[in-house]
């Protein structure tokens, strides 16, 4: 690399419970070592969120810009365009790496004027706005399902796409390997069966069928509990806990290792999913994973081998799969947990992933 590259990352709603935010945090953490040795300089723009302290913990100082997701951005577009142009000029930005379609549109609108290169990581299976989306010089697809969606729905050339799965932070896991899995610390019996959901409180994540399935299962399995680490409102939380006090809600935060440690299984009933971190972290902690047969989950999980799949949006299928997991023998449980762990060992760790990113940036900057 001949000269230092100034790289701007842009991602909205930087929250603890957001998989995109987790990805951005990890790659900035990995790229930080290249900033320290003078190969690049990192900048990050967002519109806010509850997870900004996570970035500061690895030496990244986020800058704020007002924008939103969705159609309301039409009222912000020209203002944001001027803000972004000024930021890029003041900081001599060479490459803009975006993580959402709106900042990608801003970046690509400016790239000729500023003589910069653009790259976007596509984290979701989306549709619509075909004429405005995914015009960056390079596109990272987080799964084969995302790559297929880009080619078929958006007619993106395969030559522009780099398909690379999300990285895993094995180092962070090792630092927390001494966390004691004592269920009594949160008032649960040691012999309780604990399932864990980590994700946004939206219908897309399948929280409606999750609540419906467990509401019925609690009447059958007295030892069963569901912990939900999610951004639920207090009003909605009260409504759910009126159904059963065995729904345990935890406010999103950086350190959730304890909850992975005490759970017996991780569950993700999403209707649409690209390549979720809850699935990868289940493997990291050697836990049983249950997921809907959709997108990147179906791509990574082999039913009965390294996890369990149920029919997407079907709460009866979900109930049956949970029952199957509760009946697993110790030998079969260890077999499936070990297979998922081996599956994630084939993924990039944060360090290797950042090396691959640096190669992409270097190529773009030629």
ABEGO torsion letter per residue (X at the ends): XABBBBBBBBBBGBBAABAAAAAAAAAAAAAAAAAAAGABBBBBBBAEEAAAAAAAAAGBBBBBBBBBBEAAAAAAAAAAAAAAAAAAAAAGBABBBBABAAAAAAAAAAAAAAGBBBBBBBABBBBEGAAABGABABBBBABAAAAAAAAAAAGBBAAABBBBBBBBBAAAAAAAAABBBBAAAAGBBAABBBBBBBEBBBAAAGAAAAAAAAAAAAAABAABBBBBBBABBAAAAAAAAAABAABBBBBBBABAAAAAAABABBBBABABBABBAAAAAAAAAGBBBBBBBBEAAAAABBBGAAEBBBBBGBAAAAAAAAAAAAABBAAAAAAAAAAAAAAAAABBBAAAAAAAAAAAAAAAAX
